[in-house]
């Protein structure tokens, strides 16, 4: 295992095998000498409310400007006579041009109220909040869909909505319209196609269904999400007037529907139900194919889907004999190939893995699916053999027609699922490794040889090597503990973690203690089932590190208090600081000023092929001893929106 360089650790070195960088900027570092204006910080004139959503694509930044805090005494951007709105504003991240649209984003929506599609911004507007009858129906009570694209000074009405969540899906926008379906195979799901980049969208297109609904008059859906080209939604048996999931009633309100790549251009209905609107659905790409994994609700299906009698004998862990699940109260992991299911929903019916889930679903490519199972929901079975049934256990299964999950108790470990960062305690790394945060206390087993079960540290397992177990020591005597962990949004071969200094036994940031957490960008090491931990020796916000990457750069949230250094020279060490590092080792780590301490990525950036800039929020009151008016509106009380071009 490789981790930093304990002999030469300076204030902030980045270690990569064969390379050590030293030195970093001891100031706000808002301007540096990179060519072509790269990383020169710019501040948008309009301020933003702390919890406002932001939509960034490669070229543009869109956000609701705060009327209350922009300008002396506020600014009524949309002219409705009040200062309570968030008025949509667009910034060209390449030219710095700003367009104030003067339209209020619906205050009830979050990030799901805005979406970029092929250079066109769609967003949701409340007529009541905006004070405008957008659809000219002589009232101002509707939620409407509005769009804007480059070259336009104003936003344009597109459609009236029945739901406020909109999603980009496979190059078009999907949303629920308020035009009720009336005929066979109608639906209220609509798609907005943008055939030419940064140009007006085509007229709304109703999405047909692949089946005849019970009422014969079309279906209405609740749109829940979209990823990797597939949108998922639910349908209500009560609204449709008939049984759609094959159980003994017509009372279920969350029958699963799928639309997108592989669905034949229609909504495919799966005769199974989700428990809540927040139930996990995972879409996995496999070339042109789409695998959809989801957890089915036993309660509304009225059947025990994890009854061991449904599976081959080897499906059941030996310690579960006599303790089999006998209730119908669980959520159970299923999957289907959407193309195959669309072609023949009977021959290619969904596969029941029998694994109790309900939370996040993890995938190693299209070969393995994983889920965290609570022992209490698996009958009364002690999955990891520690003498209790209170643990949360990582389980996985190969995507075969007759799945056989791992049953060896030595491989079924109890996790710390509450680790900050959104991972749920599990990372699917590089398509072939499970990385998990094992909780020795919950697991009841000593994995690090210290004759105690008081630690939480990273373990690595390759499910393609059935003869091997978990590796906890990474090939050395160091057991890595983390305070924060997240998947890398850029590379599957890397993840993001804040390592606890105490687990390495070294004061990495030279502040006189080993109480801090250090940002790292772990990768698979040279030996099987081992990790390397290239990182920067600086103290980050332990439970809110915000580490993210784009291109060759990493970004993270420094804690001045933990680093014991006044980066922005304001006379205290209480601020949160944005810092970046060149992951190739081409330049030193650079701090970029104060950063809002929200539970988000430290920066926002477009995920297309050619992003122009990183974007972040900065509280003016923390920049300088008396605050700094970053956006030039005459006060130092705002949340300023800042951005910097990237190479």
For each residue, the residues with C-beta under 8 A, 3 or more apart:
1: 473 474 475 476 478 525 530 531 532 533
2: 15 17 525 532 533 534
3: 15 478 480 499 504 520 532 533 535
4: 9 13 15 504 506 508 518 533 534 535 537
5: 8 9 13 15 20
6: 9 504 506 508
7:
8: 5 13 20 22
9: 4 5 6 13 506 507 508 509 510 537
10: 13 22 23 510 537
11: 22 23 24 509 510 537 538
12: 22 23 24 509 536 537 538 579 588 589
13: 4 5 8 9 10 20 21 22 536 537
14: 19 20 21 534 535 536 581 582 583 585 589
15: 2 3 4 5 19 20 534 535
16: 19 534 583 585
17: 2 532 534
18:
19: 14 15 16 585
20: 5 8 13 14 15
21: 13 14 585 587 588 589
22: 8 10 11 12 13 588
23: 10 11 12 588
24: 11 12 538 579 588 589 590 591
25: 29 32 588 589 590 591
26: 565 567 591
27: 567 568 569 591
28: 567 568 569 591 592 593 594 623
29: 25 32 590 591 592 593
30: 40 41 592 593
31: 40 41
32: 25 29 39 40 590
33:
34: 37 38 39 40 587 647
35: 38
36: 645 647
37: 34 40 645
38: 34 35 644 645 646 647
39: 32 34 580 590 592 644 645 646
40: 30 31 32 34 37 644 645
41: 30 31 592 593 642 643 644
42: 96 642 643 644
43: 618 630 631 632 640 641 642
44: 48 61 63 89 91 98 631 640 641 642 643
45: 70 98 631 632 633
46: 65 66 70 75 87 89 98 100 631 641
47: 65 66 69 70 631 633 638 639 640 641
48: 44 52 54 63 64 65 66 86 617 638 639 640 641
49: 52 64 66 68 69 86 639
50: 596 598 617 639
51: 598
52: 48 49 63 64 66 86
53: 63 64 105 109 110 111 113 114
54: 48 61 62 63 111 604 615 641
55: 61 62 63 111 114 115 116 121 123
56: 60 61 62 93 604 605 606 615
57: 60 116 119 606 608
58: 606 607 608 609 610 611 612
59: 92 93 94 119 606 612
60: 56 57 90 91 92 93 116 119 121 150
61: 44 54 55 56 90 91 93 613 615 641 643
62: 54 55 56 88 89 90 91 114 116 121 123
63: 44 48 52 53 54 55 86 88 89 641
64: 48 49 52 53 85 86 87 88 89 104 105
65: 46 47 48 70 75 77 86 87 88 89 100
66: 46 47 48 49 52 69 70 86 638 639
67: 70 74 75 76 77 78 82 83 84 85 86 87
68: 49 74 83 84
69: 47 49 66 74 637 638 639
70: 45 46 47 65 66 67 74 75 77 631 633 638
71: 74 75 633 634
72: 633 634 635
73:
74: 67 68 69 70 71 83
75: 46 65 67 70 71 83
76: 67 79 80 81 82 83
77: 65 67 70 85 87 89 100 102 104
78: 67 85 87 102 103 104 130 131 132
79: 76 102 131
80: 76 85 104 130 131 132
81: 76 131
82: 67 76 85
83: 67 68 74 75 76
84: 67 68
85: 64 67 77 78 80 82 104 105 107 129 130
86: 48 49 52 63 64 65 66 67 104 105 107
87: 46 64 65 67 77 78 100 101 102 103 104 105
88: 62 63 64 65 101 102 103 104 105 121 123 148 155
89: 44 46 62 63 64 65 77 98 99 100 101
90: 60 61 62 98 99 101 121 148
91: 44 60 61 62 96 97 98 99 643
92: 59 60 95 96 97 98 150
93: 56 59 60 61 96 612 613 615 643 645
94: 59 612 613 645
95: 92
96: 42 91 92 93
97: 91 92
98: 44 45 46 89 90 91 92
99: 89 90 91 148 153
100: 46 65 77 87 89
101: 87 88 89 90 148 154 155
102: 77 78 79 87 88 154
103: 78 87 88 123 125 130 132 146 155
104: 64 77 78 80 85 86 87 88 107 125 126 129 130 131
105: 53 64 85 86 87 88 109 113 114 123 124 125
106: 109 113 124 125 126 129 143 164
107: 85 86 104 126 129
108: 113 126 164
109: 53 105 106 112 113 114 124 164 165
110: 53 113
111: 53 54 55 114
112: 109 164 165 166 167
113: 53 105 106 108 109 110 123 124 164 165 166
114: 53 55 62 105 109 111 121 122 123 124 166
115: 55 121 122 123 166 167 168 173
116: 55 57 60 62 119 120 121 122 168
117: 120 122 168 171 172 173 192 194 201
118: 171 194 196 197 198
119: 57 59 60 116 149 150 194 197 198 199
120: 116 117 147 148 149 194 198 199 200 201
121: 55 60 62 88 90 114 115 116 147 148 149
122: 114 115 116 117 145 146 147 158 166 173 192
123: 55 62 88 103 105 113 114 115 145 146 147 155 166
124: 105 106 109 113 114 143 144 145 146 161 164 166
125: 103 104 105 106 129 130 132 134 143 144 145 146
126: 104 106 107 108 129 130 143
127: 130 131 132 133 134 135 139 140 141 142 143 144
128: 131 140 141
129: 85 104 106 107 125 126
130: 78 80 85 103 104 125 126 127 134 140
131: 78 79 80 81 104 127 128 140
132: 78 80 103 125 127 140
133: 127 136 137 138 139 140
134: 125 127 130 142 144 146 157
135: 127 142 144 157 160
136: 133
137: 133 142 160
138: 133
139: 127 133 142
140: 127 128 130 131 132 133
141: 127 128
142: 127 134 135 137 139 160 161 178
143: 106 124 125 126 127 160 161 164
144: 124 125 127 134 135 157 158 159 160 161
145: 122 123 124 125 157 158 159 160 161 166 175 192
146: 103 122 123 124 125 134 155 156 157 158
147: 120 121 122 123 155 156 158 192 200 201
148: 88 90 99 101 120 121 152 154 155 156
149: 119 120 121 152 198 199 200
150: 60 92 119 198
151: 198
152: 148 149 155 156
153: 99
154: 101 102 148
155: 88 101 103 123 146 147 148 152
156: 146 147 148 152 200
157: 134 135 144 145 146
158: 122 144 145 146 147 192 201 204
159: 144 145 175 177 190 192 204
160: 135 137 142 143 144 145 177 178 179
161: 124 142 143 144 145 164 175 176 177 178
162: 176 177 178 188 220
163: 175 176 222 223
164: 106 108 109 112 113 124 143 161
165: 109 112 113 175 176 223 224
166: 112 113 114 115 122 123 124 145 173 174 175
167: 112 115 173 174 175 223 225 226 231
168: 115 116 117 171 172 173 226
169: 172 173 174 191 226 229 230 231 259 260
170: 229 230 260 261
171: 117 118 168 193 194
172: 117 168 169 191 192 193 194
173: 115 117 122 166 167 168 169 191 192 194 201
174: 166 167 169 189 190 191 192 207 223 226 231 259
175: 145 159 161 163 165 166 167 189 190 192 223
176: 161 162 163 165 188 189 190 220 221 222 223
177: 159 160 161 162 188 189 190 204 206
178: 142 160 161 162 188
179: 160 188 206
180: 188 218 220
181: 186 187 188 206 217 218 219 220
182: 186 217 218
183: 186 217 218
184: 212 213 216 217 218
185: 208 209 210 211 212 213 218 266
186: 181 182 183 206 208 209 217 218 219
187: 181 206 207 208 209 218 219 220 221 267
188: 162 176 177 178 179 180 181 218 219 220 221
189: 174 175 176 177 206 207 221 223 233 259 267
190: 159 174 175 176 177 204 205 206 207
191: 169 172 173 174 204 205 207
192: 117 122 145 147 158 159 172 173 174 175 201 202 204 205
193: 171 172 201 202 205
194: 117 118 119 120 171 172 173 197 199 201 202
195: 199 202
196: 118 199
197: 118 119 194
198: 118 119 120 149 150 151
199: 119 120 149 194 195 196
200: 120 147 149 156
201: 117 120 147 158 173 192 193 194
202: 192 193 194 195 205
203:
204: 158 159 177 190 191 192
205: 190 191 192 193 202
206: 177 179 181 186 187 189 190
207: 174 187 189 190 191 259 265 266 267
208: 185 186 187 265 266 267
209: 185 186 187 213 218 219 266 267 269
210: 185 263 264 266 267 268 269 342
211: 185 269
212: 184 185 216
213: 184 185 209 216 217 218 219 240 242 244
214: 237 240 241 242 243 244 250
215: 218 240 241 242
216: 184 212 213
217: 181 182 183 184 186 213
218: 180 181 182 183 184 185 186 187 188 209 213 215
219: 181 186 187 188 209 213 235 240 267
220: 162 176 180 181 187 188 235 236 239 240
221: 176 187 188 189 233 234 235 257 267
222: 163 176 233 234 235 236 254 277
223: 163 165 167 174 175 176 189 231 233
224: 165 232 233 234 277 281
225: 167 231 232 281
226: 167 168 169 174 229 230 231 232 260
227: 230 282 283
228: 261 283 284 285 290
229: 169 170 226 260 261 283 285 290
230: 169 170 226 227 258 259 260 261 262 263 283 290 292 338
231: 167 169 174 223 225 226 258 259 260
232: 224 225 226 256 257 258 259 281 283 292 294
233: 189 221 222 223 224 256 257 258 259 267
234: 221 222 224 253 254 255 256 257 273 274 277
235: 219 220 221 222 239 240 244 254 255 256 257 269
236: 220 222 239 240 252 253 254 255
237: 214 240 241 242 243 244 245 249 250 251 252 253 255
238: 241 250 251 252 253
239: 220 235 236 253
240: 213 214 215 219 220 235 236 237 244
241: 214 215 237 238 250
242: 213 214 215 237 250
243: 214 237 246 247 249 250
244: 213 214 235 237 240 250 252 255 269 271
245: 237 252 255 271 272 273 300 301
246: 243 271
247: 243 252 300 301 302 303
248: 302
249: 237 243 252 302
250: 214 237 238 241 242 243 244
251: 237 238
252: 236 237 238 244 245 247 249 255 273 300
253: 234 236 237 238 239
254: 222 234 235 236 273 274 275 276 277 279 297 300
255: 234 235 236 237 244 245 252 269 270 271 272 273
256: 232 233 234 235 269 270 272 273 274 281 294
257: 221 232 233 234 235 267 268 269 270
258: 230 231 232 233 263 267 268 270 292 338
259: 169 174 189 207 230 231 232 233 263 266 267 268
260: 169 170 226 229 230 231 263 290 338
261: 170 228 229 230 288 290 338
262: 230 288 289 290 337 338 339 342
263: 210 230 258 259 260 266 267 268 338 342
264: 210 268 342
265: 207 208
266: 185 207 208 209 210 259 263
267: 187 189 207 208 209 210 219 221 233 257 258 259 263
268: 210 257 258 259 263 264 338 341 342 345
269: 209 210 211 235 244 255 256 257
270: 255 256 257 258 336 341 350
271: 244 245 246 255
272: 245 255 256 294 296 301 334 350
273: 234 245 252 254 255 256 296 297 300 301
274: 234 254 256 277 279 281 294 295 296 297
275: 254 279 295 297 299 300 331 358
276: 254 279
277: 222 224 234 254 274
278:
279: 254 274 275 276 294 295 297 331 358
280: 294 295 357 358 359 360 361
281: 224 225 232 256 274 292 293 294 361
282: 227 292 293 294 360 361 362 363 369
283: 227 228 229 230 232 290 291 292 293
284: 228 290 291 292 293 363 365 366
285: 228 229 289 290 291 366
286: 289 290 291 365 366
287:
288: 261 262 339
289: 262 285 286 337 338 339 366
290: 228 229 230 260 261 262 283 284 285 286 337 338 339
291: 283 284 285 286 335 336 337 338 363 366 399
292: 230 232 258 281 282 283 284 335 336 338
293: 281 282 283 284 333 334 335 361 363 369
294: 232 256 272 274 279 280 281 282 333 334 335 361
295: 274 275 279 280 331 332 333 334 357 358 361 371
296: 272 273 274 301 305 331 332 333 334 352
297: 254 273 274 275 279 300 301 331
298: 301 302 303 304 305 306 327 328 329 330 331 332
299: 275 302 328 329
300: 245 247 252 254 273 275 297
301: 245 247 272 273 296 297 298 305 328
302: 247 248 249 298 299 328
303: 247 298 328
304: 298 307 325 326 327 328
305: 296 298 301 310 328 330 332 352 354
306: 298 310 325 330 332 354 355 356 378
307: 304 310 324 325 326
308: 311 315 316 320 324 325 354
309: 324
310: 305 306 307 352 354
311: 308 315 316 354 402 403 404
312: 315 402 404
313: 316
314: 404 407
315: 308 311 312 354 403 404 405 407
316: 308 311 313 320 321 324 407
317: 320 381 383 407 408 409 412
318: 321 407 409
319: 323 381 382 383 385 409
320: 308 316 317 323 324 378 379 381 383
321: 316 318 324
322:
323: 319 320 379 380 381 382
324: 307 308 309 316 320 321 379 381
325: 304 306 307 308 330 356 377 378 379 381
326: 304 307 379
327: 298 304 330
328: 298 299 301 302 303 304 305
329: 298 299 377
330: 298 305 306 325 327 356 358 377
331: 275 279 295 296 297 298 356 357 358
332: 295 296 298 305 306 352 353 354 355 356 357
333: 293 294 295 296 353 354 355 356 357 361 369 371 397
334: 272 293 294 295 296 350 351 352 353
335: 291 292 293 294 350 351 353 369 399
336: 270 291 292 340 341 348 349 350 351
337: 262 289 290 291 340 341 348
338: 230 258 260 261 262 263 268 289 290 291 292 341 342
339: 262 288 289 290 342 343
340: 336 337 343 344 348
341: 268 270 336 337 338 344 345 348 349 350
342: 210 262 263 264 268 338 339 345
343: 339 340 348
344: 340 341 347 348
345: 268 341 342 348 349
346: 349
347: 344
348: 336 337 340 341 343 344 345
349: 336 341 345 346
350: 270 272 334 335 336 341
351: 334 335 336 399 400 401 403
352: 296 305 310 332 334
353: 332 333 334 335 369 397 403 405
354: 305 306 308 310 311 315 332 333 403 405
355: 306 332 333 371 373 395 397 405
356: 306 325 330 331 332 333 371 373 374 377 378
357: 280 295 331 332 333 361 371 372 373
358: 275 279 280 295 330 331 377
359: 280 371 372 417 424
360: 280 282 371 372 424 426
361: 280 281 282 293 294 295 333 357 369 370 371
362: 282 369 370 371 396 426 428 434
363: 282 284 291 293 366 368 369 370 428
364: 367 368 370 396 428 431 432 433 434 463
365: 284 286 368 431 432
366: 284 285 286 289 291 363 399
367: 364 398 399 431
368: 363 364 365 396 397 398 399 463
369: 282 293 333 335 353 361 362 363 396 397 399
370: 361 362 363 364 394 395 396 397 426 428 434
371: 295 333 355 356 357 359 360 361 362 394 395 396
372: 357 359 360 392 393 394 395 415 417 424 425 426
373: 355 356 357 377 378 383 392 393 394 395
374: 356 377 378 391 392 393
375: 378 381 382 383 384 388 389 390 391 392 393
376: 389 390
377: 325 329 330 356 358 373 374
378: 306 320 325 356 373 374 375 381 383 389
379: 320 323 324 325 326
380: 323 389
381: 317 319 320 323 324 325 375 378 389
382: 319 323 375 385 386 387 388 389
383: 317 319 320 373 375 378 391 393 395 409 412
384: 375 391 393 409 412 413 414 443 444 445
385: 319 382 409 412
386: 382 391 414 442 443 444 445
387: 382 444
388: 375 382 391 444
389: 375 376 378 380 381 382
390: 375 376 442
391: 374 375 383 384 386 388 414 442 443
392: 372 373 374 375 414 415 417 425 442
393: 372 373 374 375 383 384 412 413 414 415
394: 370 371 372 373 412 413 415 425 426 434 436
395: 355 370 371 372 373 383 405 406 412
396: 362 364 368 369 370 371 405 406 434 463
397: 333 353 355 368 369 370 403 404 405 406
398: 367 368 403 404 463
399: 291 335 351 366 367 368 369 403
400: 351 403 404
401: 351
402: 311 312
403: 311 315 351 353 354 397 398 399 400
404: 311 312 314 315 397 398 400 407
405: 315 353 354 355 395 396 397
406: 395 396 397 411 412 463
407: 314 315 316 317 318 404 412
408: 317 411 412
409: 317 318 319 383 384 385 412
410: 469
411: 406 408 461 469 470
412: 317 383 384 385 393 394 395 406 407 408 409
413: 384 393 394 436 438 443 459 470
414: 384 386 391 392 393 438 439 442 443 444
415: 372 392 393 394 424 425 426 436 437 438 439 442
416: 419 425 437 438 439 442 456
417: 359 372 392 424 425
418: 425
419: 416 423 424 425 437 456 482 483 484 485
420: 483 484 485 543 544 545 599
421: 484 485 486 496 497 498 545
422: 486
423: 419 426 427 485 486 487 495
424: 359 360 372 415 417 419
425: 372 392 394 415 416 417 418 419 436 437 485
426: 360 362 370 372 394 415 423 434 435 436 437
427: 423 434 435 436 485 487 495
428: 362 363 364 370 431 433 434 435 487 492
429: 432 433 434 435 460 492 493 494 495 524
430: 433 492 493 524
431: 364 365 367 428 492
432: 364 365 429 462 463 464
433: 364 428 429 430 460 461 462 524 529
434: 362 364 370 394 396 426 427 428 429 460 461 462 463
435: 426 427 428 429 458 459 460 495 522 531
436: 394 413 415 425 426 427 458 459 461 470
437: 415 416 419 425 426 456 457 458 459 482 485
438: 413 414 415 416 443 447 456 457 458 459 470 472
439: 414 415 416 442 443 456
440: 443 444 445 446 447 448 452 453 454 455 456 457
441: 444 453 454 456
442: 386 390 391 392 414 415 416 439
443: 384 386 391 413 414 438 439 440 447 453
444: 384 386 387 388 414 440 441 453
445: 384 386 440 453
446: 440 449 450 451 452 453
447: 438 440 443 455 457 459 470 472 479
448: 440 455 457 472 473 479
449: 446
450: 446 455
451: 446
452: 440 446 455
453: 440 441 443 444 445 446
454: 440 441
455: 440 447 448 450 452 479 481
456: 416 419 437 438 439 440 441 481
457: 437 438 440 447 448 472 479 480 481 482 503
458: 435 436 437 438 472 474 479 480 481 482 497 531
459: 413 435 436 437 438 447 470 471 472
460: 429 433 434 435 470 471 472 474 529 530 531
461: 411 433 434 436 468 469 470 471 529
462: 432 433 434 465 468 528 529
463: 364 368 396 398 406 432 434 466
464: 432
465: 462 468 528 529
466: 463
467:
468: 461 462 465 471 528 529
469: 410 411 461
470: 411 413 436 438 447 459 460 461
471: 459 460 461 468 474 475 529 530
472: 438 447 448 457 458 459 460 479
473: 1 448 476 477 478 479
474: 1 458 460 471 478 479 480 525 530 531
475: 1 471 525 527 530
476: 1 473
477: 473
478: 1 3 473 474 503 504 505
479: 447 448 455 457 458 472 473 474 503
480: 3 457 458 474 499 503 504 531 533
481: 455 456 457 458 499 500 502 503
482: 419 437 457 458 485 497 498 499 500 517
483: 419 420 498 499 500 517 542 543 545
484: 419 420 421 497 498 517 540 542 543 544 545 547
485: 419 420 421 423 425 427 437 482 495 496 497 498
486: 421 422 423 495 496 497 547 548
487: 423 427 428 492 495 496
488: 491 492 494 495 496 521 548 549
489: 548 549 550 601 607
490: 494 549 550 551
491: 488 494 549
492: 428 429 430 431 487 488
493: 429 430 523 524
494: 429 488 490 491 521 522 523 549
495: 423 427 429 435 485 486 487 488 521 522
496: 421 485 486 487 488 519 520 521 522 545 547 548 549 554
497: 421 458 482 484 485 486 519 520 522 533 547
498: 421 482 483 484 485 517 518 519 520 540 541 542 545 547
499: 3 480 481 482 483 503 504 517 518 520 533 535
500: 481 482 483 503 504 516 517 542
501: 504 506 507 508 509 513 514 515 516 517 518
502: 481 505 514 515
503: 457 478 479 480 481 499 500
504: 3 4 6 478 480 499 500 501 508 514
505: 478 502 514
506: 4 6 9 501 514
507: 9 501 510 511 512 513 514
508: 4 6 9 501 504 516 518 535 537
509: 9 11 12 501 516 518 537 538 539 562 563
510: 9 10 11 507 537
511: 507 516 539 562 563 564 565
512: 507 564
513: 501 507 516
514: 501 502 504 505 506 507
515: 501 502 562
516: 500 501 508 509 511 513 539 540 542 559 562 563
517: 482 483 484 498 499 500 501 539 540 541 542 545 562
518: 4 498 499 501 508 509 535 536 537 538 539 540
519: 496 497 498 535 536 538 540 545 547 554 556
520: 3 496 497 498 499 533 534 535 536
521: 488 494 495 496 533 534 535 547 549 554 583
522: 435 494 495 496 497 531 532 533 534
523: 493 494 531 532 534
524: 429 430 433 493 530 531 532
525: 1 2 474 475 530 531 532
526: 530 532
527: 475 530
528: 462 465 468
529: 433 460 461 462 465 468 471
530: 1 460 471 474 475 524 525 526 527
531: 1 435 458 460 474 480 522 523 524 525
532: 1 2 3 17 522 523 524 525 526
533: 1 2 3 4 480 497 499 520 521 522
534: 2 4 14 15 16 17 520 521 522 523 583
535: 3 4 14 15 499 508 518 519 520 521
536: 12 13 14 518 519 520 554 556 579 581 589
537: 4 9 10 11 12 13 508 509 510 518
538: 11 12 24 509 518 519 558 563 579 589
539: 509 511 516 517 518 558 559 562 563 564
540: 484 498 516 517 518 519 545 546 547 556 557 558 559 562
541: 498 517 544 545 546 557 558 559 562 576 597
542: 483 484 498 500 516 517 545 559 562
543: 420 483 484
544: 420 484 541 557 597 598 599
545: 420 421 483 484 496 498 517 519 540 541 542 556 557 602
546: 540 541 555 556 557 595 600 601 602
547: 484 486 496 497 498 519 521 540 554 555 556 557 601 602
548: 486 488 489 496 554 555 556 601 602 603 605
549: 488 489 490 491 494 496 521 553 554 555 583
550: 489 490 553 555 603 605 611 614 646
551: 490 611 646 647
552: 582 583 584 586 647
553: 549 550 580 581 582 583 646
554: 496 519 521 536 547 548 549 580 581 583
555: 546 547 548 549 550 578 579 580 601 602 603 614
556: 519 536 540 545 546 547 548 578 579 581 602
557: 540 541 544 545 546 547 576 577 578 595 597 602
558: 538 539 540 541 563 567 576 577 578 579 591
559: 516 539 540 541 542 562 563 576
560: 563 564 565 566 567 572 573 574 575 576 577
561: 564 573 574
562: 509 511 515 516 517 539 540 541 542 559
563: 509 511 516 538 539 558 559 560 567 573
564: 511 512 539 560 561 573
565: 26 511 560 573
566: 560 569 570 571 572 573
567: 26 27 28 558 560 563 575 577 591
568: 27 28 575 577 593 594 622 623 624
569: 27 28 566 624
570: 566 575 622 623 624 625
571: 566 625
572: 560 566 575
573: 560 561 563 564 565 566
574: 560 561
575: 560 567 568 570 572 594 622
576: 541 557 558 559 560 594 595 596 597 622
577: 557 558 560 567 568 591 592 593 594 595
578: 555 556 557 558 591 592 593 594 595 602 603 616 618
579: 12 24 536 538 555 556 558 589 590 591 592
580: 39 553 554 555 589 590 592 614
581: 14 536 553 554 556 589 590
582: 14 552 553 585 586 587 588 589
583: 14 16 521 534 549 552 553 554
584: 552
585: 14 16 19 21 582
586: 552 582
587: 21 34 582 590
588: 12 21 22 23 24 25 582
589: 12 14 21 24 25 536 538 579 580 581 582
590: 24 25 29 32 39 579 580 581 587
591: 24 25 26 27 28 29 558 567 577 578 579
592: 28 29 30 39 41 577 578 579 580 616 644
593: 28 29 30 41 568 577 578 618 623 642
594: 28 568 575 576 577 578 618 619 622 623
595: 546 557 576 577 578 602 616 617 618
596: 50 576 616 617 618 619 639
597: 541 544 557 576
598: 50 51 544 617
599: 420 544
600: 546 604
601: 489 546 547 548 555 604
602: 545 546 547 548 555 556 557 578 595 616
603: 548 550 555 578 614 615 616
604: 54 56 600 601 614 615 616
605: 56 548 550 611 613 614 615 646
606: 56 57 58 59 611 612
607: 58 489 611
608: 57 58 611
609: 58
610: 58
611: 58 550 551 605 606 607 608 646
612: 58 59 93 94 606 645 646
613: 61 93 94 605 643 644 645 646
614: 550 555 580 603 604 605 643 644 646
615: 54 56 61 93 603 604 605 641 642 643
616: 578 592 595 596 602 603 604 641 642 643
617: 48 50 595 596 598 639 640 641 642
618: 43 578 593 594 595 596 622 623 630 639 640 641 642
619: 594 596 622 623 638 639 640
620: 623 627 628 629 630 631 635 636 637 638 639 640
621: 627 636 637
622: 568 570 575 576 594 618 619 627
623: 28 568 570 593 594 618 619 620 627 628 630 636
624: 568 569 570 627 628 636
625: 570 571
626: 636
627: 620 621 622 623 624 636 637
628: 620 623 624 636
629: 620 632 633 634 635 636
630: 43 618 620 623 636 638 640 642
631: 43 44 45 46 47 70 620 638 640 641
632: 43 45 629
633: 45 47 70 71 72 629 638
634: 71 72 629
635: 72 620 629 638
636: 620 621 623 624 626 627 628 629 630
637: 69 620 621 627
638: 47 48 66 69 70 619 620 630 631 633 635
639: 47 48 49 50 66 69 596 617 618 619 620
640: 43 44 47 48 617 618 619 620 630 631
641: 43 44 46 47 48 54 61 63 615 616 617 618 631
642: 41 42 43 44 593 615 616 617 618 630
643: 41 42 44 61 91 93 613 614 615 616
644: 38 39 40 41 42 592 613 614
645: 36 37 38 39 40 93 94 612 613
646: 38 39 550 551 553 605 611 612 613 614
647: 34 36 38 551 552
